[in-house]
Amino acid sequence: MTGKINIEFMVNDEPVVLSVPPLLRLLDILRDNLGLTGTKEGCGEGECGACAVFLDDRLVNSCLVPAFQLGGSRVRTIESLSKDGQPDPIQTAYVEAGAVQCGFCFPGMVMATRNLLDQNSTPNRDEIRQGLAGNLCRCTGYERIIKAVEDLVGQNSAAEDDTAPNKYIDSQEASAQREKLSPGLSSAIQRCGQSEPSAKPIIGKSAANSGSLAPTPAVDAYLPADLPEALALLEKLGQEATLIAGATDFLISVKLGHPVSGSVIDITLLVEQVGIEQVDDVIEIGACTTFADLTRSPLISKRFPSLITCSEQVGAVAIQNRATLGGNLISASPAADSPPVLMALGAIVRLASKSGERDIPLVDFYTGYRQTVKRSDELLRSIHIPIPLPGTEQEFYKISTRKAMAIAKVSLGASAIVDRAAGLTSVFLAAGSVAATPVLLPKAQAWLEGRPIKSKGSDRVAEVRALAAEAGKIAAAEVKPIDDVRSTAEYRQMVTGELVRRFVEEVLA
């Protein structure tokens, strides 16, 4: 039958060979093709965690993984946790704590808990909440779920369980592991050729529907072997192509029935697009580096704590394991989390095409709502952030409906060199969700720049508070947000001012 790809991968340590449409979700493959119905369909948008599985040793939402990215990978589902007919200790703890009622969210909760305890065998209550933040439960209530995990921690069962299959590996290691699989599996990672853009795609046009909630669009899928090949494909296909990395936004659009271009190019296996390194006085980050990679990077933690704070708030663990920094930037959403942080840090993005590369300051990258200066023959290659000068303070604030898995109503990235007497210099304030694009706040920046603090003691406190309040008023006045379903313009103006005030008070206190 035409319109399908042949993929070979491992599911629960068993080889699987299938012929399926390229955009069919892993969730549908598990349930409809393989009969592994422990993985549940909840929201279908990566927000509820009911479909959580392990993909190449990382927790992911299977509703956001397209079939064409599965070749040579390893998948583990809830069914893999029981051994010789005996439940995993996590499953037992949930039952004993009364943390299971309807059972619908239970498999995803267990998989998220398994991931948490494999990374940290003794998490505290806050770490448990963070580890399970991407999983929703409508009937049990979270207290019993947290108690189940705390009981496990008390028993130290994770440390004693030598059968636990997972440890976190970054996206670069995951790609390397897939390349090292046995010949039978690695051959399933089908390529388009070496660098010839006229090579045939790995599939034909896809079938109309194969079990997912929305029809599977007809596409040609390409898996370039390296960056030159990807750029050659882009030059040939231009606006007909969509670049795919983590796919955490893409498959949601597919599910909602939004138009999809006729070709998709998967760049997740391009090693040139992944990694974090210091070159002279700049930190270079590959565009396909995931937010989970960022949160675990000592280099980022040391130099850019505001980017760590931001990365920890991009969805939850299963989203952070897939979502890429480049994808978050290229989406050009005014509510995206990373642009305000990176603008405040003076980041530059590097665009690559077959004809060469060019560097664009991030503040000049966005031209309008969901629009950038990137041409159709270019891809976002890397992000370059100058190492902050001594005395620099930086923060990221995000105001949303809830602490996890929520889109920002207002966000602020802030950076400044702090001197207790001279005040703030090199001030950069960048706000999100207050305009059609993320924006700098030049009036507030200019007003704060070099304004000295003359008082001491209690008088100093009052002076700092007055200075911070005035900066907040200026910031609130210079943003022109809109009313929408998430918030009102008036609220966004007020919060922008409050976040600027908060930053100034905190760094000058």
N, C-alpha and C positions, 0 to 999 in steps of 0.2 A: 504494500500500500504506500502511495507517495505521501509526502508531507511529513515525514517522521525522521528522527535521527536514531542511530544505533548507539546506545551508551552501555558501558560496562563499568560497574562499580561494586563496592562491597556494602552489604547491609547486614548488620549483626554478625559479622565475620563470615558471611556466606556470599559468594559471587553472584551477581545479578546482571543479566543481559536483557535489555529491553529495546523496543522500537517505539518511540513516543514523540509527540510534537515538541519542538524545542522550548516553547514557553510554558509547557505543562509544569505545574508546581511540584516540588518534592513531596509536599503534603498529599497531593492527589495520587502520586506514584505509590507512596506508602500505603494509603488506604485502599485505592481502587485497583491498582495493579498487583500489589503484593499482599493485600489482606491484613496489613498491620494496623488495625483500627484502634490500637491504644493511643496513637497520635490523633488528637482531636482537631476539628475545624471549629474555631471560635469566631473571632472578628475577621480573620482573613487579611489583616493589615499590620500584623506584628505587634499589636498592643496588648493582647490578653495572655500570651504565653502558652495557650492550650496545645499548640502544635510543636512545642520545643523538642528538639532532638540534638544529637551531637553530629557535627559534620567536620571531619578531619580534626577530631578532638576538641572542637569548640562548640559551645552552646549556640544554637541558631534557631530562628523561627522558620519551620519548613514551608510555611506559606509564602515566604519571600525568597525562595531558592528556585531558579528556573532549571529545567532538565538539562539544558545544554552546558551548565556549569558542573555537572556531576561526574563526567568521565574521569575515571581513575581515583575517585574520592572514597572515603569511608564514612558510612552513616551508622549511627547507633540509636536505637529507639528504646522506649520504655520496656519493650519485650526482652531486651538484652540484659536487663539488670538482675532478673531472677537466675539463680544458679542451682541446677539439679532439682528444680521444682520448688526451691526455697526462695521466698521474697527477699529483696534487698533490705538491709537494716533500716533504710530510710522509709520504705513502704510499711514495715512493721511499726516504726515509731509513729508515723502518721495515724495508723489505725488505733494504736494504743492511746494516743493523745486525743482521740475524738476529732481529728482534723479532716475527716472524710465524711461527706454527706452524699450529694448526688454523684460525686466521683468524676464529673466532667473535667474539672480543672486539675484533678489529682495527678495524671501522668505528667503534665507540664511542670507542675510544682515539684514533683519528685526529680525530674530531670534537672531543673534549676538548682534544687538542693544538692543533688549529686555533684553538679559543677561547682557550687560554692564550697562544699566540703573537700573536694579534690584540690582546690586552690588554697584553702585555709581550713584546717581541721578544727580550729578553735575560734570561730568567729564570735564576736560579741553581738548584742542585740541590734545595734545599728548596722553592723555589717551583714547580719542576717536579713534585715529589712532591705538593704541595698541589693543584696544578692537575689532577692525574690521580687524586686520592684517591678519586673516586667511580667509578672503573673497575677492574674485577677481571679478572685473567688467571690461568688455572689451569695453563697449560702452558709459556708462554715464560719467565716470570720477569721481574721488573720491571727488573732491571739493564740488560738489552738495550733495553728500552723507554725508560728514562731516557737511555741512551747515544744512541739515535736522536734524541731531542729535543735533547740537548747538541750533537750533530753539526750539527743545524739551526741552533742558536744560534751555533755557531762560524762557520757559513757566512753568518750574518746573512740567511738567506733570507726570513724573515718581513718584515724591513724592506724588502727588495727586491721583494717580491711585492705589486704594486699591485692585484691582483685579489681580495685577501682581502675577503670580504663583510661582516665583522662588526666591530662595536665595541660595548662594553657601553652599553646605555641603561637607565635606571631604569624602574620599573614605570609611573610617571606618563607618561614619554615614550612608552613602548610603547602605552599607551592612546590618547594623542594621535595617534600615527602611524596607528593603525588607523582613527581617525575621519577622517583626512585622505586615505584611500585613494580611488581613483576611485569614482564613484557606483555602479557595478556591484558593487563589493566592499563598500562601506560599507552598501549596502542589505541585505547579508546579516547585519549585526548587528541582528537583529530585536528589537524592543522590545515591552513589554507595554502601551504607551499612555503617556500623560503622567503621570498620578498616580492613575488609576482602578484600584483593586485588583480590580475585577470583570473587567478585560480578560482576553482569552483567553491561555493560555500559547502559546509559540511552537511547541509540538509537541503531539501526542496521546500516548497511552500507547505506550511503546516496545515493540519486538519482543522476543521472548524471548532470542534469541542471534544474534550476527552475527560469529562468528569468534574472540571472546575466550575465554579459558580458562574463565570462569565465566559463567552466564547474565547478560544485561544486564537489570537490574531495570526494572520499569515505573515511570516518573516523569513528572511534568509539570515542564518547565523554564521558568524565567522569567529574563529579562534586563532588569531595571529600568534606566531611563535616568538616574535620579538618586537621591539619598538619600531625598527625600520619597516617591518611588514605591516604593522598597524597603521603607520603613517602613510604607506603606499595605498592601503585600502581606503583611508580617509580621503586621500587626494582623488581617488577614483569615484568613490561613492558620494562624497560630499554630504549634502543635506538629506540624502536618502538613508544615512546611517545614524544609529544611536549607539553611543559608547556605554557599555555596561560594566560595572565593577561590583559593588556590594548588592545592587538591585533592590535595596530596601525602599526606595521610592518608586522604582520602575514597575515592579509587579503590582504595587497598589494602584498605579495608573492603569495598568492592564485590567485589573479586576474591576475598576470603576468604568471601564469601557472607553477610556480616553484614546485618541488616535495614536497609533504606533507606526514608526517609520518602517519601510520595507526591509531594512537590514539592521541587524544588531551585531556589534563587535565586542566580544568579551575580552577585557584587558586585565583580568585578575591574575593571569599566569605570567604577566610581563614582569620579570624581576627588576627591570630598570625603573619600574613605577613604585617600588616598595622600599622602605628603609628610612632610617634617621641617622644622620651623621653630621659632625662638625667639620666645616671647611673654613679654616682661618677664623674670622670672627662672625661667622654665619652658621646657623643650624639649617641644614637642608632636609626636607621631608618629602619623600616620594608621594605623589598624589593618591596612590592606591593604599597607602598606609592607613590602617583602621584606627578608630578611636580607642579600641582596646589596646592596640600597640602603643598609642600615645600615652595612655594612663600608666602603662607598665615601663615606660622608658625613663631610666635614671637621668638621661641627658635632658629630656623635656622637663622632668620634675625639678631639676636643679636650676634650669634657666628660665622656664616659663610656667610658673605655678598657676597662672590664670588660664593657660591652655589645658592644664590638668583638670582644673575645676570645671571648665567647659566640657571637656571630653567625658567626664563622669556624669554629665547631665544630658548627653545625647542619647535619648531612649534609655533602655536598660541593657543588661549584659549581653543578651542575645542580639540586640541591635548593634551595640558597640563592636561586637565580634565581626560584623559584616560591613557596617557603614564606613565609608572612607572619608578622609579629610577633603580630598579633591572633589568627591561627589557632593559633599555638603556645600562647598564653595561654588561649584559649577551649576548647582540647582538654581542659584540666584534668587532664592526665596528671601524676602525681607525679614522673615522670622528665623532664618537659619542661625544656629548657635555660634558657629566658629568665625564668621566674618567680623563681628564687632571686636572679638579678642585679637584677631590677627591684624586688623586695621590699627588698633591701638598699639600694637607691637611693631608697626612699620613693615609688615610683610610684603614681599614681592612674589608674584606668581610667574612661573616660567611656562610659556606656551610653546609647543613643538609642532612642526609640520615637516613635510618632506623637503621643503626649501630652506629650513633652518629653525632657529629658536629666537624668541623675543621675550624680554622681561617686562612685566607691567606691575607698577605699584597696585596693591589691592584696592586702595582708595580710588583708583581710576578704572578698575576692572568692570564695574557695574554701570550700565547705561540706562537701565529702566527696569520695570517689573519683569523678573525672569529673563532679563537680557544682559549679555556681557559683550565685551569686545572680541571674544574668541571667534575666529572664522570657522567655517564648516570643515576645513581641511586640517584643523589644529586639534590637539588634545592638551589638557592640562598636565604638564610633565612633573612639576614639583613646586614646593612652596619654600621660600627662603626668608628666614627671620634673623635679623641682626641680633647678636647677643647684647642684652641690655647693659648700659653703663652702670658703674657702681652707684649705689644709692637709689636705684630705680625700684619703685613699688608698682605692683600691677594687681588688678582684680578683675573678676568677671561676676556679674550679677544677672540672675535670670528670674523674672517674676512670671509665674504661670499658675494655672488652676490648681495643680498639685505638684509635689516635689519631683515625681518621676513620670516619664512617658507623657509629657505635655509640651505643647508648642508655646513658645514665649509670647506673653502679652507685651512685655517690654524686656529688653536686655541691654546691658552696658558693659563694654570692654573699656578698661581705663589703665593708663600708664603715666607715670611722672617720676622725675628725679626729685627726691625730697631732701630739703635742708631745713632744719627746725627754725633757723633765723631767716633765711632767704625765701622760705616758702617752697613753691613748686615751680620747676622748670621742665622743659621738654614735655609739656602736658599734651596728652592725646586722649580724647574721649570719643568713643564710637558707640552709637545706639542702634539697636535692631527693633523691628516691628513698629517703627514710628514714621516710616516713609516707604516709598515704592522700592527703595534699596536700603541696605545698611548705610548709615551716614556718620560722618564726623560732626562734632559740635564746635565749630570754629570760634564762635563768639564766647562761649564759656571757656574754651581753651585759652583764648587771648586774654580774657579778663583775669584768669588765674596765673598766667605766666609771669613769674618773677615778682609776685606781690609779697612783700616782706611781712614777717610776723614780728611786731615790735614789742609786744607785752610779754610779761613773765607771770608764773604762778597762776592764780585763779583768773587774773585778767587775760592771760594768754588763752585759757580755755574759752572765755567769752569771745575773744577776738577770732579765734579759729571757727567757732560756731557761726559767728556773723558772716565771716568770709565764705564758709561753706554754704550757708543759706542763700547768700546773694548769687553764688555760682549756680546753685540749683535753680533759682528763679530765671537766670539768663538761659540755662539749658532748656527749661520747660518752655520758654517763650520761642526758642528757635526751632523746635520740631513742629511739624505740621502733619500729625497722624490723622487717620480716618476712623470712623465708627465701623465695626464689623461684628461678626458673631462672637468673637473672643473678648472684645472689650470696646470701650468708647474712646473717642479722641481725647476728651477731657481727662479721663483716667490715665491714659498713656502720657499725656503731658505732665501731669502731676507726678507720676511714678518716675519719669525720666529725671525730673528735677530732684526728687528724693534720692535717687541712686547716685547722682553726681554729688549731692550734699553728703551722703553717707561715705563715699570714697574720700572726699576731702577731709572730713572729720577723722576718719580712721587712720589715714596716713600721716596726718599732722598732729594727732593726739600725743 
